Amino acid sequence: MKPISEIIRQKPWLGWVFFLITMVVVFFLGLLASSIVERRAEAVFAYTPAVDIDSLEPDNAVWGKYFPREYHSYLQTADTTFRSRYGGSASIDMLKDTPELVILWAGYSFSKDYNQGRGHYHAITDIRATLRTGAPAGNVKSPSPNTCWTCKSSDVPRLISEKGIAGFYAGTWETLGPEVTHPIGCVDCHDPSTMNLHISRPALLEAFQRQVKDIGAVSLQEMRSLVCAQCHVEYYFNKHVAEGVQYLTFPWDKGFTADSIEAYYDAKDFVDWEHAISKAPMLKAQHPDYELYLSGTHAKRGISCADCHMPYISEGGQKFTSHHIGSPLRNVSSSCQVCHREETDKLVADVYERQDKIASIRHQLEKLLVRAHVEAKAAWDAGARKEQMQEILQLIRHAQWRWDFAAASHGASFHAPLEVSRIISTGIEKAQEARIKLSRLLASLGRNAEIPLPDISSKEKAQIYIGLDMKTLREEKAQFLHQVVPEWEKK
């Protein structure tokens, strides 16, 4: 056999082949060595350090001493610069963008003020400032219950421990104001003795108990969604638990779908408010993010909320969970592209396409509901009797519930586009049925002409139409903040 040197002399191109093979081997050995070093660096930080944190410590900065990377990323929820086509962290006046909402919520506090929520860092600031916790005429005390603080502050676990569950829910919003100073944070989701995820809000635990489910048996991956489900859910205030207590309750006893929750409310004859125009017994959806997430493709494939909204990132050789909680579109490479290999522009365009199509049919339902409310008022004005209106008002209730279930959920058209489309389409069907029945009733009452719509081309015009004195409301809110908030901050 000829020596290799002789072979290469006779065939020089083989030298280049050997050279390239050597380079490839060296390259992959380098990658292997780099990976080993990186994994070793991660292992150094992978353990939970010994901490001296009280089990109910509300101050995120205390936790940040032991977990600086997580804490630093959490502080970035103060940033309000990111805005996608339908969301983000920027403050958006939703009533200004869609004045029809004022009519849909006539008689309810959301018709006064409804802004897209900013990051967790702003939770307390935003609830203090909103007109929905404002003061009624002649009284600088807020009418909202203490229950409204439940998902706004890491002081809540401590206050529930001190006052008991019902004791925490009792009373009005301003009474606990001096004791609620820390925004949503670490203790809401973590046990400081182990850093394991845990549930700190009673409503979720109670909902599991009513369904005879053991929350202690769920997997870590499920917990990475359930800690979010403590707050990002549909809920209502049950006023029948105890005198003066508006008890936070998740209406999951019949299931998690819009239809199941509607059936739950109907069985209890629960009403959030009577509509100021149509007199329909209304339901207000809160933010059923978890419920809609469960019906989507990501949940069915075992993807948790944290996988997309709190993706893993690497810094200084350490891999950790980002606590800059927000839209996955803010950082597509760490969220979507972990699983999806398409280019960023293509992935974002796909999300926007789904959102655009669902927004289109949702707006159709909004316009139908506005007409239904106005036409119902015309029927009452024409002398309609309660028994003639009962079925119509129930249809309006059910149609708007479906619209609100889809509209109030953050990211609904991404989490579960097929289910949201179904919900909206059945809402359109019910709204149309209500309007057909109204047209027949109006005709029997001598009203055969089309009922004219009011000018609601702006938020201000819509608020005037439903009788809101916004100047007075803002002045009273400013008076409340001026008198009460400085006293809170002193304490």
N, C-alpha and C positions, 0 to 999 in steps of 0.2 A: 504494500500500500504506500502510495506517495505521501510524503509529509505535507502538512497543511501549507507550509511556506511555498512548496513547489506548485501545489494546486493553485494558490493565489497568484503566483508568478505567471502561470499559464492562463489563468482566468482572473484578471484584475478586478472585475466587477464583483467577484465574491467577497473581496475585502470590504467593499462598501456594505454588502449585505450583513456580514458579521458585525461591522461597526454599528449599523442601525439596530441590529438585534441587541447588541450590548447596551446601547443607549436606552432602548425601550425597557430592558430589564432593570437598569439603574434607576430609570424614572419611576417605575412601579415600586421598587424597593424603597425609594425616597418617600412615596406616598404612604407606604406601609409604616415606615418609621415615623412619619409625621402624625399618622393616625394613632399610633401607640402612645406618642408623647401627649397628644391632645386628650386621649382617653384617660391617661394617668393624671393629667391636670384636672380633668373633670372629676375624677375619683376623689381628689383631695378635697373638693368642695361639695361633693355629693351628699355627705353626711349632714344631719341636722345638728348644728352647733348647740352646745349647752347654753341655754338662755335663762335670764332672770326676768321673766315677764309675767305679770299678774294675769290670771285666767280671764279677767274682764277688762284688761287694759285697752282703753279706747284711742289712745294717742298713737297714731301711725309712726310718728318719729321715734318712739321708743322701740318699736319693732324694727325700724330702719337701722338701728345701731347694730343689729345682728344680721340683717338681710339688706345690706345697702343697695345691691343691684335691683332687687325687687322694689324696694322703696323708691329709688330714683326713677324707675320706670313708672311707678304709680303716680308720682308727682307730675308726670307728663300728661295726666288726664286733665290738668289745668289748661292745656293748650286747646284753643277753640278755633284754630285756623283751618282745619281740614273740613271741607264740604264736598260731598259727592252730589250726584244729581238729585237724590231724594233724601239725603241724610248727612251724617257726619257729626262733628262736635260743635259746629257753629250754631249760634242762637238764631232761630228762624221763627218769625211771627206767622204761625200757621193760619190764623184768622185773616191776616192781610193777604196771604197768598191765595186763600180759598174762602171768600166771604160767605159762601153757602153754609159753612160750618156754624156760623152765628145763628142761622135759622134752625139748623138741625138740633142745636143745643139750647134753644130758647127756653128760659126758665131755669137753666142749670148754670153752674159757675163757669163752665168751660166757654160759655158764650162771652164772658168778660175778657178772658185772657187764656191763650193757649200757645205756648212757645215750645219748640223742639227742645228736649232736654240736652244739656251740655254734659261734660264728663262728670264722673263721680266726685271729683274734687269740688265741684260747684253745687253739690246737692243741697246743702243747708242754705247757701246764699240764694239759690233759685226758689226754694219753697218759702223763704221769708219774703221775697220780693213779689211773687206772683199775686195778682188780684184775686185768685181763687181762695187764698187764705186771708183776704182783705176783711175790712170791718164793715158791718151793716150800718145803715144810716143811724146817726145818733148814738153810736156805741163803738168805742175804739177797741173792744175785745173781739177777737176772731171767732167766728162761728164754727170753724173746722175742729174736728175732734183730735185729741192727742194721737189717735191711731195713725194720723197722717205722717207722724215722724218715723213710723216703723222702718221704712226702707231708705231713710235719709242719713242715718248717723250710726257710727260705731259706739255711741253712748247707749244705744238701745238695749243691748244685752245686759249691761249693768243696771239700767233702770228697770228692766223686767225682773231681774234678780232681786232688786230692792223692793219693788212695789207689787210684785206678782203680775201675772198676765193681765187679768181684768183691771187691776189697779193702774197699770200702765195705760191701758186703753181708755180709762175713765177721764172725764173732764175735757176741756177745750184746749186747742192747740197752743195758746200762749202760756198756759200754766207750766208746761215743761220746757218752754223756750230757754230759760236761764241754764238748764242742765244739758241742753243739746248743743254742743259746740264743735264736735269732731265730725267731719264728713265720713261717708262710707269708707271702710278700711279693713285692716287685717283681721281683727277679732270677729268680724262678721262671717268669715269663712274658715278660719284656722283655729285649731286648738294649740295654744302656745307650748303646752307640755310635750307635744309630739310633732307639731306642725301639720298633723293630718287635717284633711278637710272635714268640717263638721257643720251641722245645721244649727244656727243660733236663733232662728225665728220660729215661734211656736206654730204659726198657721200651717206651715208645710208639714211639720211633724203630726199635727192633728189631722190633716187631710189624709196622710198615710194611715193613721190609726183607724179612721172611719172606713177606709177601704181594706182594712185588715192586712196591711202590708208592713213588712219589717224594714225600716229604712237602714237598719244596721247590717242588713244582708246584701245591700247593693254594692256593686263593684266600684273601684276607684274611678273608672272611666265614667260611670253614671254619676258619681258624686261631682265630677267636674262640670256637670250640667245642673245638678240639683242645687248646688250652692247659688247658682244664678237664679234658679226657680224659686228661691225664697222671696224674690221681689219681682222678677220679670214674668208676671203671670196675671191672669184675671183673678179678681177678688171682689168681695163686697163687705160692707160693715153690717154685721148681724146685730140688730138693736134689741133682740129678744133674749139675750143671754142674761143680762142683769140690768137693773135700773141705772140709767146714765152711762152705760157702757156701749160703745160701738165696736163690737168684737170682730177683729179681722178674720175672715173666713174664705177659704178657697172652695169654689163650687164644683168640686170634681167628683162628687158622689155617684153621678150617673155616667161619667166619662169626661174626656178631655176635649171633645169636638165642640164647635159652636152650637150644634143642634142639641148635644147632650147637656151643655151648660144652660142653654135656653130652656130646656125641659125642666131642669133643676129649679130655675127661677120661677117658671110658670107654676110648678107644683107648690111653691111656697107663696105664690101671689106677691112676689117681691117686686118693688117698684123703686127705682132710683129717684125719679121725679116725674111730675105731671107736666107734659109739654105745654108751654105758655100759649102756643097758637092753636094746636089741634086738640089739646087736652088728652092726648094719648098717654097711657101709662108706660113710661120709658125705662129702658135699661141703658146704662153707660158702661161700655167695655173699657177696661183699664189698659193693660198692655199685655195681651195673651201671647207673649213671645214663646214661652216654653211649650204651651199647648200646640201652637202651630208648628214649632220645630219638630215635635214628636211625629207629625204626619208627613214630614219631608224626607227626601232621599238621604240626606246626611245622617239624620238620626237613625234611619233604618240600616245604615252601614256602620253604625257604631262611632260616628264622629260626635264629639262633645262640643258644647258651647266654647269651652276654653281652647280647643284645638284651633279654632278660627279667630276668636276674639282675644285670646291671650296666648299667641303662639310662642313656641320655644325660640330663643335667640341665643347667640354666643357672643361672649365679650371677655377678652383677656384669657381665652382658653377655657372659660366656664360656660356651660350651657344652663340656662335657667328660663323660667316662665316669665314672659313679659307681663307686667301689670298695668301697662298702658292700654287699658281696656277701651275698645272702640270698634269702629268699622273695619272689617278685614280689608276693605279696598284701600285703606291708608297704607298698608304694607303687604301688597300682594305676594311678594317673594317669600315672606315668612308664613303666610296663611294659605292662600289658594295653591301656590305653586309647589308646596310640599307634596301634594297629590296630583295636581293637574300640570301637565307639561306644556300647555299652550303659552304663547307670549302674553305679556301683561295686557296689552291693548285688546287682544282678542277676548281674554277672560273678563275684563271690565265691560267690554261691549256686550258680551253675553248677559251679564247681570243687568245692564241698563235696558237691554231689549225686553227681558222679562218684566222689569219694573215699569217700563213705558206701556206695555200692553195691559198690565193689570191696572195701572193708574187710569188708563183710558176708560175701562169699563166701570171702575170705581167712581169716576166723575159722573158717568151716566146715571149711576144709582143716586148720587148726591142730588142731582138736578130733579130726578123723579121724586125723591123724598121731600124736597122743598115744595114742589107742586102739591104733593099729597097733604102736607101740613097746612098749606094755604087754602086748599080746597076743603079740607076738613073744617077750618074756621068758617069758611063761607057757608057750609052746611049747618053749623051751629047757629050762625047769624040768621039763616033762613028759617030756623025753627025746628031743626032736627031734634029728635028725642034720643035719650040715652040708649034705649034698646035698639034704635036704628043705627047707632054709631058704634056699638060694642064690637062687632066683628071687624069693621073697618079699622078701628083704632088698634085692635090686636094685630092686624096685618101690618099696620104702620110700625108698631112696636117690633115685630119680628123682622121686618125689612131693614129697619135702621140698626137693629142689633147686629145683623149680618154685615152691614156696611161698616159699623164701628169695630167689629171684631177684626175685620181686615185692615181698616185704616189705623187703628190704635196700636197695632203690633209693630214693633221695630223690625224692619227687614222681612216682613211677611211674604212679600212677593219673591224673595230669594229663598227663604226657609222652606216654603211649601207652595210653589206657584200653582200647582194643580188644585190643591185644596182651597186656596184663596180664590181662585177663579170659580170653583164650584160654589163657594159661600156667596160671592158677589152675585153670581147668576141667579141663585135662588132668591137673593134679596131683590133683584130686579123683578123677578116673577111676582113676588108678594107685593111690591110697591105698585106694579101695574094692576094687579088684582084689586088692591085698595082703591086705586083711582077709577077703575071701571065701576066699582060699587058706589063710589062717591058720585060719579057722573049720573048714574041712575037715580040715586037719592036726590041729588040736586034738581034733576029734571022733575021728579015727583013733587018737589017743593016749589016749582015754578022758576027755577034758575036753569035756563037752557043755554045761555051764552057762556063762552069760555071765561073762566075765572082769571082775572089779570094778576100777574105777578108784581110784587113791589120792586122798587129799584134797590137792589142789593149788590150793586156793582162794586162797592167798597165795604171794608169792615165797618167803617163809621156809619154808613147809610144803613147797613143791616142791623147794627146795634140800636140805632134810633128807631127803626121799624119795630123791634121787639120791646122797646120801652126802656132801654138801659140809659141811665144818666152817667156816662163814663167820667165826666169831669168831677162829679161828686165822689164817685168811687175812688178815683185816683187821689183826690184830696184827703179822703178818709184813710186810705192806705198810707199815704205819706205821713199823716198825723200819727198813725199807729206805729210806724217804723221810727219816727222821731222820738216818741215818748217811751216805747217799750224796749226796742232793741238796745239802746245805750245801757239800760238797766240790766238787760241780760248779759251784756259784755262785761259789766262791772263784776258780775258774779262768776 
